[in-house]
Amino acid sequence: MAVNKVILGNSVKIDLSGDTVNAASVLKGTTFHDPQGVVRTGTYDPDSEFVAFLDIRTSNPSLFGRQVTITKV
């Protein structure tokens, strides 16, 4: 049976019911408890994505506002 809240006397010690965590935001293979108290395993793989910052300068006005797609190689 899953547990998402622990109360001792009149004091709430642990309450997962308002958590917003999901498997896609927890590292792959890491265990956690979801808001219902069920044990889950993370699926996020940081090697599967990356962030790139580009500083492209051009004097060609036809290129302004164009979408750029970057593919990881």
SULTARA-V991102 format. One record per residue. N is the residue number from 1. RES is the residue in one small letter. BURIAL is I if it has 16 or more other ideal C-beta (glycine too) atoms within 10 Angstrom, else O. Layout:
BEGIN
n:res:burial
N:RES:BURIAL
N:RES:BURIAL
END
This chain:
BEGIN
n:res:burial
1:m:O
2:a:O
3:v:O
4:n:I
5:k:O
6:v:O
7:i:O
8:l:O
9:g:O
10:n:O
11:s:O
12:v:O
13:k:O
14:i:O
15:d:O
16:l:I
17:s:O
18:g:O
19:d:O
20:t:O
21:v:O
22:n:O
23:a:O
24:a:O
25:s:O
26:v:I
27:l:O
28:k:O
29:g:O
30:t:O
31:t:O
32:f:I
33:h:I
34:d:I
35:p:O
36:q:O
37:g:I
38:v:O
39:v:O
40:r:O
41:t:O
42:g:I
43:t:O
44:y:O
45:d:O
46:p:O
47:d:O
48:s:O
49:e:O
50:f:O
51:v:O
52:a:O
53:f:O
54:l:O
55:d:O
56:i:O
57:r:O
58:t:O
59:s:O
60:n:O
61:p:O
62:s:O
63:l:O
64:f:O
65:g:O
66:r:O
67:q:O
68:v:O
69:t:O
70:i:O
71:t:O
72:k:O
73:v:O
END
